[in-house]
């Protein structure tokens, strides 16, 4: 599975990083999220899916 965060939609709620801290990193300046890696480790897939479903802006794309 792969993951991306749409920088135009992300509003920096930080839920994704709280749910899947190994998969998402937050910008120090504005708190917006980005994926640590486009490829999601197998042991992180469930958390990344939960993070995507929890994002109020629907900024996380899974493919």
C-alpha positions in Angstrom: 0.0 0.0 0.0 1.1 3.6 -0.7 0.1 6.8 1.0 0.2 10.5 0.2 -1.0 13.6 2.0 -2.5 16.3 -0.2 -0.7 19.5 1.0 -3.6 21.7 -0.3 -6.2 19.9 1.9 -4.2 19.2 5.0 -5.0 21.7 7.7 -2.6 20.4 10.4 -5.1 18.7 12.7 -2.3 16.2 13.6 -4.7 13.3 14.0 -2.7 11.2 11.5 0.5 11.6 13.3 -1.1 10.7 16.6 -2.7 7.5 15.2 0.3 6.4 13.0 3.4 8.3 14.2 5.8 6.1 12.3 4.0 6.8 9.0 3.4 10.6 9.2 5.6 13.5 10.1 4.5 17.1 11.0 6.1 20.3 9.6 7.7 22.3 12.4 6.4 25.6 11.0 2.7 25.0 10.3 2.0 21.5 11.6 1.0 20.1 8.2 1.5 16.4 7.7 3.4 14.5 5.1 4.1 10.8 4.7 7.5 9.6 6.1 7.6 7.3 3.1 5.2 6.7 0.2 5.5 2.9 0.8 3.7 1.8 3.9 5.3 -0.9 5.9 3.0 -4.0 6.3 2.9 -3.6 10.1 1.7 0.0 9.7 -1.1 -0.5 7.2 -4.0 -0.8 9.7 -2.9 2.4 11.5 -2.5 4.3 8.2 -6.0 3.3 7.2 -7.3 4.4 10.5 -5.5 7.7 10.1 -6.9 8.2 6.6 -10.4 7.6 7.9 -9.9 10.0 10.8 -8.6 12.9 8.7 -11.4 15.6 8.8 -10.1 17.1 5.6 -9.8 13.8 3.7 -6.2 14.8 2.8 -4.7 11.3 3.1 -4.8 9.3 -0.1 -4.2 5.5 -0.1 -3.5 3.5 -3.2 
